[in-house]
């Protein structure tokens, strides 16, 4: 276990390892299915961390093995096709550009925000993409919290996936993520992280 | 403690509460300072979860109370000025559109990606914003892991902050986050979350 061992971190070392320090992006998976109950348990954690005005624009399409999976694989880049085809579960993570329809329910302190945003599709798309991407960060850690490995993939034709699965909806594909138990040779060697001094400035 | 109590979640209940189920966005803070050691401990967790090609484009400007804080507050929206002025620590979270300069170091398996991206500023900006936003999700949970509360704020003039603090650099402001120990009346009532069936589809 790569334990940060910092007395300044309240999160216990096992949890640090599960979510941050030991967890890795998996490239192969076992055949063990991911159940609906596991998917719902992941959601029940991932739903809590914050979004702007509590708008929660992240949407999830789960694609099990079968005909729909084959249609999804066709839109993945070459290097991602095999693992997307074989993963026990694949999540297409999307931003709902019509998230404002839920505002009276999720932000009852300012329900008129729905109507303010109704005529501003560009502002809505920016908000949807930013806040759904934040939520993808929460989601990936919630997958790990469930003891599963996530394999996020940026290589795909987003417009193609949108046409294939979201033609009738306001969802826009952001990321495709394989989910399951890690299989044989699941990990590449850990790549280096930037130093604190490369990333942080003080003013 | 609002414990999910799901046997399908490996993360222990205290860690669930600390990061997801009990943690809240704070609107007031005590005077207790946030130390450099705490900031570095947060980074040492937040740096690990994945980004595309390990590019890690998130950058952080920490603004302590003082002259720089006053300059930052001027770019916050009215409703955010008072809490930004009084928070023990404020982080300006930004995307580095020149993240590609680090590719030979962070993605040594394909160092030529640096030169491929050098002539593609639009593609770089999209990658930088998406992956840095993912990392903001990780960062906010890492702040909570350190026992601190985060107060992310979307209401500010991003172009103004960029001119004020990043005129000489390739950093683009994404979010401003107050950090500290929760103060008096720190929490608004928890707003409702969307239901699983509103967010998830199956294919």
Boltz contact constraints between the chains, C-beta under 6 A:
constraints:
  - contact:
      token1: [A, 4]
      token2: [B, 44]
      max_distance: 6.0
  - contact:
      token1: [A, 6]
      token2: [B, 41]
      max_distance: 6.0
  - contact:
      token1: [A, 8]
      token2: [B, 37]
      max_distance: 6.0
  - contact:
      token1: [A, 8]
      token2: [B, 38]
      max_distance: 6.0
  - contact:
      token1: [A, 8]
      token2: [B, 41]
      max_distance: 6.0
  - contact:
      token1: [A, 8]
      token2: [B, 146]
      max_distance: 6.0
  - contact:
      token1: [A, 9]
      token2: [B, 41]
      max_distance: 6.0
  - contact:
      token1: [A, 9]
      token2: [B, 145]
      max_distance: 6.0
  - contact:
      token1: [A, 9]
      token2: [B, 146]
      max_distance: 6.0
  - contact:
      token1: [A, 10]
      token2: [B, 147]
      max_distance: 6.0
  - contact:
      token1: [A, 11]
      token2: [B, 15]
      max_distance: 6.0
  - contact:
      token1: [A, 11]
      token2: [B, 145]
      max_distance: 6.0
  - contact:
      token1: [A, 15]
      token2: [B, 11]
      max_distance: 6.0
  - contact:
      token1: [A, 15]
      token2: [B, 15]
      max_distance: 6.0
  - contact:
      token1: [A, 20]
      token2: [B, 45]
      max_distance: 6.0
  - contact:
      token1: [A, 20]
      token2: [B, 48]
      max_distance: 6.0
  - contact:
      token1: [A, 21]
      token2: [B, 48]
      max_distance: 6.0
  - contact:
      token1: [A, 25]
      token2: [B, 50]
      max_distance: 6.0
  - contact:
      token1: [A, 37]
      token2: [B, 8]
      max_distance: 6.0
  - contact:
      token1: [A, 38]
      token2: [B, 8]
      max_distance: 6.0
  - contact:
      token1: [A, 40]
      token2: [B, 196]
      max_distance: 6.0
  - contact:
      token1: [A, 41]
      token2: [B, 6]
      max_distance: 6.0
  - contact:
      token1: [A, 41]
      token2: [B, 8]
      max_distance: 6.0
  - contact:
      token1: [A, 41]
      token2: [B, 9]
      max_distance: 6.0
  - contact:
      token1: [A, 43]
      token2: [B, 196]
      max_distance: 6.0
  - contact:
      token1: [A, 44]
      token2: [B, 4]
      max_distance: 6.0
  - contact:
      token1: [A, 45]
      token2: [B, 20]
      max_distance: 6.0
  - contact:
      token1: [A, 47]
      token2: [B, 193]
      max_distance: 6.0
  - contact:
      token1: [A, 48]
      token2: [B, 20]
      max_distance: 6.0
  - contact:
      token1: [A, 48]
      token2: [B, 21]
      max_distance: 6.0
  - contact:
      token1: [A, 50]
      token2: [B, 25]
      max_distance: 6.0
  - contact:
      token1: [A, 50]
      token2: [B, 152]
      max_distance: 6.0
  - contact:
      token1: [A, 52]
      token2: [B, 154]
      max_distance: 6.0
  - contact:
      token1: [A, 54]
      token2: [B, 191]
      max_distance: 6.0
  - contact:
      token1: [A, 56]
      token2: [B, 194]
      max_distance: 6.0
  - contact:
      token1: [A, 59]
      token2: [B, 199]
      max_distance: 6.0
  - contact:
      token1: [A, 60]
      token2: [B, 200]
      max_distance: 6.0
  - contact:
      token1: [A, 61]
      token2: [B, 201]
      max_distance: 6.0
  - contact:
      token1: [A, 61]
      token2: [B, 203]
      max_distance: 6.0
  - contact:
      token1: [A, 62]
      token2: [B, 202]
      max_distance: 6.0
  - contact:
      token1: [A, 63]
      token2: [B, 203]
      max_distance: 6.0
  - contact:
      token1: [A, 68]
      token2: [B, 203]
      max_distance: 6.0
  - contact:
      token1: [A, 106]
      token2: [B, 192]
      max_distance: 6.0
  - contact:
      token1: [A, 130]
      token2: [B, 133]
      max_distance: 6.0
  - contact:
      token1: [A, 133]
      token2: [B, 130]
      max_distance: 6.0
  - contact:
      token1: [A, 133]
      token2: [B, 133]
      max_distance: 6.0
  - contact:
      token1: [A, 133]
      token2: [B, 134]
      max_distance: 6.0
  - contact:
      token1: [A, 134]
      token2: [B, 133]
      max_distance: 6.0
  - contact:
      token1: [A, 134]
      token2: [B, 136]
      max_distance: 6.0
  - contact:
      token1: [A, 134]
      token2: [B, 137]
      max_distance: 6.0
  - contact:
      token1: [A, 136]
      token2: [B, 134]
      max_distance: 6.0
  - contact:
      token1: [A, 137]
      token2: [B, 134]
      max_distance: 6.0
  - contact:
      token1: [A, 137]
      token2: [B, 137]
      max_distance: 6.0
  - contact:
      token1: [A, 137]
      token2: [B, 138]
      max_distance: 6.0
  - contact:
      token1: [A, 138]
      token2: [B, 137]
      max_distance: 6.0
  - contact:
      token1: [A, 145]
      token2: [B, 9]
      max_distance: 6.0
  - contact:
      token1: [A, 145]
      token2: [B, 11]
      max_distance: 6.0
  - contact:
      token1: [A, 146]
      token2: [B, 8]
      max_distance: 6.0
  - contact:
      token1: [A, 146]
      token2: [B, 9]
      max_distance: 6.0
  - contact:
      token1: [A, 147]
      token2: [B, 10]
      max_distance: 6.0
  - contact:
      token1: [A, 152]
      token2: [B, 50]
      max_distance: 6.0
  - contact:
      token1: [A, 154]
      token2: [B, 52]
      max_distance: 6.0
  - contact:
      token1: [A, 191]
      token2: [B, 54]
      max_distance: 6.0
  - contact:
      token1: [A, 192]
      token2: [B, 106]
      max_distance: 6.0
  - contact:
      token1: [A, 193]
      token2: [B, 47]
      max_distance: 6.0
  - contact:
      token1: [A, 194]
      token2: [B, 56]
      max_distance: 6.0
  - contact:
      token1: [A, 196]
      token2: [B, 40]
      max_distance: 6.0
  - contact:
      token1: [A, 196]
      token2: [B, 43]
      max_distance: 6.0
  - contact:
      token1: [A, 199]
      token2: [B, 59]
      max_distance: 6.0
  - contact:
      token1: [A, 200]
      token2: [B, 60]
      max_distance: 6.0
  - contact:
      token1: [A, 201]
      token2: [B, 61]
      max_distance: 6.0
  - contact:
      token1: [A, 202]
      token2: [B, 62]
      max_distance: 6.0
  - contact:
      token1: [A, 203]
      token2: [B, 61]
      max_distance: 6.0
  - contact:
      token1: [A, 203]
      token2: [B, 63]
      max_distance: 6.0
  - contact:
      token1: [A, 203]
      token2: [B, 68]
      max_distance: 6.0
